[in-house]
Amino acid sequence: MRESKGQRMSRDSGRFERLVARALDSLPPEFARLLENVAVVIEAEPTAEELRSVGLDPERDELFGLYHGVPQSERDQFYGELPDRVVIYRGPIERCCRTAGEMRREVRDTVVHELGHHFGLDEDDMPY
C-alpha cells in the first residue's frame, strides 16, 4: 500500500496502462519468473471499504495500490486458489503526480511495492 495526497495531473488510460506494462517488463527476470497465480489490474479508484480495510480515511487519504491474496511465503503445496490480484489505482496516482517522470516512477514503485506483498514482504521490508 502506498498513500499520499498531492497535486492533480490528468493522463489517458492507454498511457497509464503502458506505464504499468513497462513497470512489469522492468522487473528482474528472477522475480518475473516467480509471478505465479497473480493478476495485475488497473482500476480507476479504490472503494471507501478498501481504504478503510487498510486503515485509511476515505475522505482524506489516497491509495495507489492494493494486494489481494495469499502471499507466496504463506502458500503450501495444496494452494490452488483463484489468482491473487495486484490493483493499481489510476486516479490517486494521477492526482498526486505533477510530471510524467513522477508518474512513471510512482507507477513503478507502486507495482514493485504491491508485488512485494505477493512475495510475502511486510510494509517495513519494502524497498520503497
MODELLER restraints for C-alpha pairs under 7 A, 6 or more apart:
rsr = mdl.restraints
at = mdl.atoms
rsr.add(forms.Gaussian(group=physical.xy_distance, feature=features.Distance(at['CA:1:A'], at['CA:63:A']), mean=6.67, stdev=0.5))
rsr.add(forms.Gaussian(group=physical.xy_distance, feature=features.Distance(at['CA:1:A'], at['CA:64:A']), mean=6.68, stdev=0.5))
rsr.add(forms.Gaussian(group=physical.xy_distance, feature=features.Distance(at['CA:1:A'], at['CA:65:A']), mean=5.45, stdev=0.5))
rsr.add(forms.Gaussian(group=physical.xy_distance, feature=features.Distance(at['CA:1:A'], at['CA:66:A']), mean=5.47, stdev=0.5))
rsr.add(forms.Gaussian(group=physical.xy_distance, feature=features.Distance(at['CA:1:A'], at['CA:114:A']), mean=6.57, stdev=0.5))
rsr.add(forms.Gaussian(group=physical.xy_distance, feature=features.Distance(at['CA:2:A'], at['CA:63:A']), mean=5.82, stdev=0.5))
rsr.add(forms.Gaussian(group=physical.xy_distance, feature=features.Distance(at['CA:2:A'], at['CA:64:A']), mean=5.34, stdev=0.5))
rsr.add(forms.Gaussian(group=physical.xy_distance, feature=features.Distance(at['CA:2:A'], at['CA:65:A']), mean=6.36, stdev=0.5))
rsr.add(forms.Gaussian(group=physical.xy_distance, feature=features.Distance(at['CA:2:A'], at['CA:110:A']), mean=6.71, stdev=0.5))
rsr.add(forms.Gaussian(group=physical.xy_distance, feature=features.Distance(at['CA:3:A'], at['CA:61:A']), mean=6.76, stdev=0.5))
rsr.add(forms.Gaussian(group=physical.xy_distance, feature=features.Distance(at['CA:3:A'], at['CA:62:A']), mean=5.20, stdev=0.5))
rsr.add(forms.Gaussian(group=physical.xy_distance, feature=features.Distance(at['CA:3:A'], at['CA:63:A']), mean=4.83, stdev=0.5))
rsr.add(forms.Gaussian(group=physical.xy_distance, feature=features.Distance(at['CA:3:A'], at['CA:64:A']), mean=6.09, stdev=0.5))
rsr.add(forms.Gaussian(group=physical.xy_distance, feature=features.Distance(at['CA:4:A'], at['CA:61:A']), mean=6.62, stdev=0.5))
rsr.add(forms.Gaussian(group=physical.xy_distance, feature=features.Distance(at['CA:4:A'], at['CA:62:A']), mean=5.48, stdev=0.5))
rsr.add(forms.Gaussian(group=physical.xy_distance, feature=features.Distance(at['CA:5:A'], at['CA:61:A']), mean=6.57, stdev=0.5))
rsr.add(forms.Gaussian(group=physical.xy_distance, feature=features.Distance(at['CA:5:A'], at['CA:62:A']), mean=6.03, stdev=0.5))
rsr.add(forms.Gaussian(group=physical.xy_distance, feature=features.Distance(at['CA:5:A'], at['CA:96:A']), mean=5.87, stdev=0.5))
rsr.add(forms.Gaussian(group=physical.xy_distance, feature=features.Distance(at['CA:6:A'], at['CA:95:A']), mean=6.37, stdev=0.5))
rsr.add(forms.Gaussian(group=physical.xy_distance, feature=features.Distance(at['CA:6:A'], at['CA:96:A']), mean=4.27, stdev=0.5))
rsr.add(forms.Gaussian(group=physical.xy_distance, feature=features.Distance(at['CA:7:A'], at['CA:95:A']), mean=5.46, stdev=0.5))
rsr.add(forms.Gaussian(group=physical.xy_distance, feature=features.Distance(at['CA:7:A'], at['CA:96:A']), mean=4.93, stdev=0.5))
rsr.add(forms.Gaussian(group=physical.xy_distance, feature=features.Distance(at['CA:7:A'], at['CA:97:A']), mean=6.35, stdev=0.5))
rsr.add(forms.Gaussian(group=physical.xy_distance, feature=features.Distance(at['CA:7:A'], at['CA:98:A']), mean=6.22, stdev=0.5))
rsr.add(forms.Gaussian(group=physical.xy_distance, feature=features.Distance(at['CA:8:A'], at['CA:94:A']), mean=6.30, stdev=0.5))
rsr.add(forms.Gaussian(group=physical.xy_distance, feature=features.Distance(at['CA:8:A'], at['CA:95:A']), mean=3.69, stdev=0.5))
rsr.add(forms.Gaussian(group=physical.xy_distance, feature=features.Distance(at['CA:8:A'], at['CA:96:A']), mean=5.78, stdev=0.5))
rsr.add(forms.Gaussian(group=physical.xy_distance, feature=features.Distance(at['CA:8:A'], at['CA:97:A']), mean=6.69, stdev=0.5))
rsr.add(forms.Gaussian(group=physical.xy_distance, feature=features.Distance(at['CA:8:A'], at['CA:98:A']), mean=6.72, stdev=0.5))
rsr.add(forms.Gaussian(group=physical.xy_distance, feature=features.Distance(at['CA:9:A'], at['CA:94:A']), mean=5.09, stdev=0.5))
rsr.add(forms.Gaussian(group=physical.xy_distance, feature=features.Distance(at['CA:9:A'], at['CA:95:A']), mean=5.18, stdev=0.5))
rsr.add(forms.Gaussian(group=physical.xy_distance, feature=features.Distance(at['CA:9:A'], at['CA:97:A']), mean=5.97, stdev=0.5))
rsr.add(forms.Gaussian(group=physical.xy_distance, feature=features.Distance(at['CA:9:A'], at['CA:98:A']), mean=5.58, stdev=0.5))
rsr.add(forms.Gaussian(group=physical.xy_distance, feature=features.Distance(at['CA:10:A'], at['CA:94:A']), mean=5.73, stdev=0.5))
rsr.add(forms.Gaussian(group=physical.xy_distance, feature=features.Distance(at['CA:11:A'], at['CA:94:A']), mean=6.80, stdev=0.5))
rsr.add(forms.Gaussian(group=physical.xy_distance, feature=features.Distance(at['CA:19:A'], at['CA:104:A']), mean=6.23, stdev=0.5))
rsr.add(forms.Gaussian(group=physical.xy_distance, feature=features.Distance(at['CA:19:A'], at['CA:107:A']), mean=6.69, stdev=0.5))
rsr.add(forms.Gaussian(group=physical.xy_distance, feature=features.Distance(at['CA:20:A'], at['CA:107:A']), mean=6.32, stdev=0.5))
rsr.add(forms.Gaussian(group=physical.xy_distance, feature=features.Distance(at['CA:20:A'], at['CA:108:A']), mean=6.96, stdev=0.5))
rsr.add(forms.Gaussian(group=physical.xy_distance, feature=features.Distance(at['CA:23:A'], at['CA:108:A']), mean=4.86, stdev=0.5))
rsr.add(forms.Gaussian(group=physical.xy_distance, feature=features.Distance(at['CA:23:A'], at['CA:111:A']), mean=6.78, stdev=0.5))
rsr.add(forms.Gaussian(group=physical.xy_distance, feature=features.Distance(at['CA:37:A'], at['CA:83:A']), mean=4.49, stdev=0.5))
rsr.add(forms.Gaussian(group=physical.xy_distance, feature=features.Distance(at['CA:37:A'], at['CA:84:A']), mean=6.00, stdev=0.5))
rsr.add(forms.Gaussian(group=physical.xy_distance, feature=features.Distance(at['CA:38:A'], at['CA:83:A']), mean=4.90, stdev=0.5))
rsr.add(forms.Gaussian(group=physical.xy_distance, feature=features.Distance(at['CA:38:A'], at['CA:84:A']), mean=4.41, stdev=0.5))
rsr.add(forms.Gaussian(group=physical.xy_distance, feature=features.Distance(at['CA:38:A'], at['CA:85:A']), mean=5.49, stdev=0.5))
rsr.add(forms.Gaussian(group=physical.xy_distance, feature=features.Distance(at['CA:39:A'], at['CA:83:A']), mean=6.30, stdev=0.5))
rsr.add(forms.Gaussian(group=physical.xy_distance, feature=features.Distance(at['CA:39:A'], at['CA:84:A']), mean=6.11, stdev=0.5))
rsr.add(forms.Gaussian(group=physical.xy_distance, feature=features.Distance(at['CA:39:A'], at['CA:85:A']), mean=4.84, stdev=0.5))
rsr.add(forms.Gaussian(group=physical.xy_distance, feature=features.Distance(at['CA:39:A'], at['CA:86:A']), mean=6.16, stdev=0.5))
rsr.add(forms.Gaussian(group=physical.xy_distance, feature=features.Distance(at['CA:40:A'], at['CA:85:A']), mean=5.82, stdev=0.5))
rsr.add(forms.Gaussian(group=physical.xy_distance, feature=features.Distance(at['CA:40:A'], at['CA:86:A']), mean=4.68, stdev=0.5))
rsr.add(forms.Gaussian(group=physical.xy_distance, feature=features.Distance(at['CA:40:A'], at['CA:87:A']), mean=5.98, stdev=0.5))
rsr.add(forms.Gaussian(group=physical.xy_distance, feature=features.Distance(at['CA:41:A'], at['CA:86:A']), mean=6.19, stdev=0.5))
rsr.add(forms.Gaussian(group=physical.xy_distance, feature=features.Distance(at['CA:41:A'], at['CA:87:A']), mean=4.99, stdev=0.5))
rsr.add(forms.Gaussian(group=physical.xy_distance, feature=features.Distance(at['CA:41:A'], at['CA:88:A']), mean=6.25, stdev=0.5))
rsr.add(forms.Gaussian(group=physical.xy_distance, feature=features.Distance(at['CA:42:A'], at['CA:87:A']), mean=5.63, stdev=0.5))
rsr.add(forms.Gaussian(group=physical.xy_distance, feature=features.Distance(at['CA:42:A'], at['CA:88:A']), mean=4.84, stdev=0.5))
rsr.add(forms.Gaussian(group=physical.xy_distance, feature=features.Distance(at['CA:42:A'], at['CA:89:A']), mean=5.90, stdev=0.5))
rsr.add(forms.Gaussian(group=physical.xy_distance, feature=features.Distance(at['CA:42:A'], at['CA:90:A']), mean=6.66, stdev=0.5))
rsr.add(forms.Gaussian(group=physical.xy_distance, feature=features.Distance(at['CA:43:A'], at['CA:87:A']), mean=6.61, stdev=0.5))
rsr.add(forms.Gaussian(group=physical.xy_distance, feature=features.Distance(at['CA:43:A'], at['CA:88:A']), mean=6.23, stdev=0.5))
rsr.add(forms.Gaussian(group=physical.xy_distance, feature=features.Distance(at['CA:43:A'], at['CA:89:A']), mean=5.05, stdev=0.5))
rsr.add(forms.Gaussian(group=physical.xy_distance, feature=features.Distance(at['CA:43:A'], at['CA:90:A']), mean=6.20, stdev=0.5))
rsr.add(forms.Gaussian(group=physical.xy_distance, feature=features.Distance(at['CA:44:A'], at['CA:89:A']), mean=5.41, stdev=0.5))
rsr.add(forms.Gaussian(group=physical.xy_distance, feature=features.Distance(at['CA:44:A'], at['CA:90:A']), mean=5.01, stdev=0.5))
rsr.add(forms.Gaussian(group=physical.xy_distance, feature=features.Distance(at['CA:44:A'], at['CA:91:A']), mean=5.36, stdev=0.5))
rsr.add(forms.Gaussian(group=physical.xy_distance, feature=features.Distance(at['CA:45:A'], at['CA:89:A']), mean=5.37, stdev=0.5))
rsr.add(forms.Gaussian(group=physical.xy_distance, feature=features.Distance(at['CA:45:A'], at['CA:90:A']), mean=6.63, stdev=0.5))
rsr.add(forms.Gaussian(group=physical.xy_distance, feature=features.Distance(at['CA:45:A'], at['CA:91:A']), mean=5.64, stdev=0.5))
rsr.add(forms.Gaussian(group=physical.xy_distance, feature=features.Distance(at['CA:45:A'], at['CA:92:A']), mean=6.92, stdev=0.5))
rsr.add(forms.Gaussian(group=physical.xy_distance, feature=features.Distance(at['CA:46:A'], at['CA:63:A']), mean=6.88, stdev=0.5))
rsr.add(forms.Gaussian(group=physical.xy_distance, feature=features.Distance(at['CA:46:A'], at['CA:89:A']), mean=6.55, stdev=0.5))
rsr.add(forms.Gaussian(group=physical.xy_distance, feature=features.Distance(at['CA:48:A'], at['CA:58:A']), mean=5.20, stdev=0.5))
rsr.add(forms.Gaussian(group=physical.xy_distance, feature=features.Distance(at['CA:51:A'], at['CA:57:A']), mean=6.48, stdev=0.5))
rsr.add(forms.Gaussian(group=physical.xy_distance, feature=features.Distance(at['CA:51:A'], at['CA:58:A']), mean=5.84, stdev=0.5))
rsr.add(forms.Gaussian(group=physical.xy_distance, feature=features.Distance(at['CA:51:A'], at['CA:63:A']), mean=6.93, stdev=0.5))
rsr.add(forms.Gaussian(group=physical.xy_distance, feature=features.Distance(at['CA:52:A'], at['CA:58:A']), mean=6.83, stdev=0.5))
rsr.add(forms.Gaussian(group=physical.xy_distance, feature=features.Distance(at['CA:62:A'], at['CA:92:A']), mean=5.72, stdev=0.5))
rsr.add(forms.Gaussian(group=physical.xy_distance, feature=features.Distance(at['CA:63:A'], at['CA:92:A']), mean=6.38, stdev=0.5))
rsr.add(forms.Gaussian(group=physical.xy_distance, feature=features.Distance(at['CA:64:A'], at['CA:88:A']), mean=6.04, stdev=0.5))
rsr.add(forms.Gaussian(group=physical.xy_distance, feature=features.Distance(at['CA:64:A'], at['CA:89:A']), mean=5.15, stdev=0.5))
rsr.add(forms.Gaussian(group=physical.xy_distance, feature=features.Distance(at['CA:64:A'], at['CA:92:A']), mean=5.85, stdev=0.5))
rsr.add(forms.Gaussian(group=physical.xy_distance, feature=features.Distance(at['CA:64:A'], at['CA:93:A']), mean=5.84, stdev=0.5))
rsr.add(forms.Gaussian(group=physical.xy_distance, feature=features.Distance(at['CA:64:A'], at['CA:110:A']), mean=6.62, stdev=0.5))
rsr.add(forms.Gaussian(group=physical.xy_distance, feature=features.Distance(at['CA:65:A'], at['CA:87:A']), mean=5.36, stdev=0.5))
rsr.add(forms.Gaussian(group=physical.xy_distance, feature=features.Distance(at['CA:65:A'], at['CA:88:A']), mean=4.39, stdev=0.5))
rsr.add(forms.Gaussian(group=physical.xy_distance, feature=features.Distance(at['CA:65:A'], at['CA:89:A']), mean=5.61, stdev=0.5))
rsr.add(forms.Gaussian(group=physical.xy_distance, feature=features.Distance(at['CA:65:A'], at['CA:110:A']), mean=6.18, stdev=0.5))
rsr.add(forms.Gaussian(group=physical.xy_distance, feature=features.Distance(at['CA:65:A'], at['CA:114:A']), mean=6.54, stdev=0.5))
rsr.add(forms.Gaussian(group=physical.xy_distance, feature=features.Distance(at['CA:66:A'], at['CA:86:A']), mean=5.86, stdev=0.5))
rsr.add(forms.Gaussian(group=physical.xy_distance, feature=features.Distance(at['CA:66:A'], at['CA:87:A']), mean=5.23, stdev=0.5))
rsr.add(forms.Gaussian(group=physical.xy_distance, feature=features.Distance(at['CA:66:A'], at['CA:88:A']), mean=6.77, stdev=0.5))
rsr.add(forms.Gaussian(group=physical.xy_distance, feature=features.Distance(at['CA:66:A'], at['CA:114:A']), mean=6.24, stdev=0.5))
rsr.add(forms.Gaussian(group=physical.xy_distance, feature=features.Distance(at['CA:67:A'], at['CA:85:A']), mean=5.90, stdev=0.5))
rsr.add(forms.Gaussian(group=physical.xy_distance, feature=features.Distance(at['CA:67:A'], at['CA:86:A']), mean=4.57, stdev=0.5))
rsr.add(forms.Gaussian(group=physical.xy_distance, feature=features.Distance(at['CA:67:A'], at['CA:87:A']), mean=6.36, stdev=0.5))
rsr.add(forms.Gaussian(group=physical.xy_distance, feature=features.Distance(at['CA:67:A'], at['CA:114:A']), mean=5.61, stdev=0.5))
rsr.add(forms.Gaussian(group=physical.xy_distance, feature=features.Distance(at['CA:67:A'], at['CA:117:A']), mean=6.54, stdev=0.5))
rsr.add(forms.Gaussian(group=physical.xy_distance, feature=features.Distance(at['CA:67:A'], at['CA:118:A']), mean=6.98, stdev=0.5))
rsr.add(forms.Gaussian(group=physical.xy_distance, feature=features.Distance(at['CA:68:A'], at['CA:84:A']), mean=5.75, stdev=0.5))
rsr.add(forms.Gaussian(group=physical.xy_distance, feature=features.Distance(at['CA:68:A'], at['CA:85:A']), mean=5.07, stdev=0.5))
rsr.add(forms.Gaussian(group=physical.xy_distance, feature=features.Distance(at['CA:68:A'], at['CA:86:A']), mean=6.28, stdev=0.5))
rsr.add(forms.Gaussian(group=physical.xy_distance, feature=features.Distance(at['CA:69:A'], at['CA:84:A']), mean=4.47, stdev=0.5))
rsr.add(forms.Gaussian(group=physical.xy_distance, feature=features.Distance(at['CA:69:A'], at['CA:85:A']), mean=6.38, stdev=0.5))
rsr.add(forms.Gaussian(group=physical.xy_distance, feature=features.Distance(at['CA:70:A'], at['CA:84:A']), mean=6.85, stdev=0.5))
rsr.add(forms.Gaussian(group=physical.xy_distance, feature=features.Distance(at['CA:71:A'], at['CA:117:A']), mean=6.37, stdev=0.5))
rsr.add(forms.Gaussian(group=physical.xy_distance, feature=features.Distance(at['CA:71:A'], at['CA:118:A']), mean=4.55, stdev=0.5))
rsr.add(forms.Gaussian(group=physical.xy_distance, feature=features.Distance(at['CA:71:A'], at['CA:119:A']), mean=5.49, stdev=0.5))
rsr.add(forms.Gaussian(group=physical.xy_distance, feature=features.Distance(at['CA:71:A'], at['CA:120:A']), mean=4.83, stdev=0.5))
rsr.add(forms.Gaussian(group=physical.xy_distance, feature=features.Distance(at['CA:72:A'], at['CA:118:A']), mean=6.09, stdev=0.5))
rsr.add(forms.Gaussian(group=physical.xy_distance, feature=features.Distance(at['CA:72:A'], at['CA:119:A']), mean=5.17, stdev=0.5))
rsr.add(forms.Gaussian(group=physical.xy_distance, feature=features.Distance(at['CA:72:A'], at['CA:120:A']), mean=6.04, stdev=0.5))
rsr.add(forms.Gaussian(group=physical.xy_distance, feature=features.Distance(at['CA:73:A'], at['CA:119:A']), mean=6.22, stdev=0.5))
rsr.add(forms.Gaussian(group=physical.xy_distance, feature=features.Distance(at['CA:73:A'], at['CA:120:A']), mean=5.16, stdev=0.5))
rsr.add(forms.Gaussian(group=physical.xy_distance, feature=features.Distance(at['CA:86:A'], at['CA:114:A']), mean=6.25, stdev=0.5))
rsr.add(forms.Gaussian(group=physical.xy_distance, feature=features.Distance(at['CA:93:A'], at['CA:103:A']), mean=6.92, stdev=0.5))
rsr.add(forms.Gaussian(group=physical.xy_distance, feature=features.Distance(at['CA:94:A'], at['CA:103:A']), mean=6.98, stdev=0.5))
rsr.add(forms.Gaussian(group=physical.xy_distance, feature=features.Distance(at['CA:97:A'], at['CA:103:A']), mean=5.36, stdev=0.5))
rsr.add(forms.Gaussian(group=physical.xy_distance, feature=features.Distance(at['CA:109:A'], at['CA:128:A']), mean=6.73, stdev=0.5))
rsr.add(forms.Gaussian(group=physical.xy_distance, feature=features.Distance(at['CA:113:A'], at['CA:126:A']), mean=6.37, stdev=0.5))
rsr.add(forms.Gaussian(group=physical.xy_distance, feature=features.Distance(at['CA:113:A'], at['CA:128:A']), mean=6.72, stdev=0.5))
rsr.add(forms.Gaussian(group=physical.xy_distance, feature=features.Distance(at['CA:116:A'], at['CA:126:A']), mean=6.71, stdev=0.5))
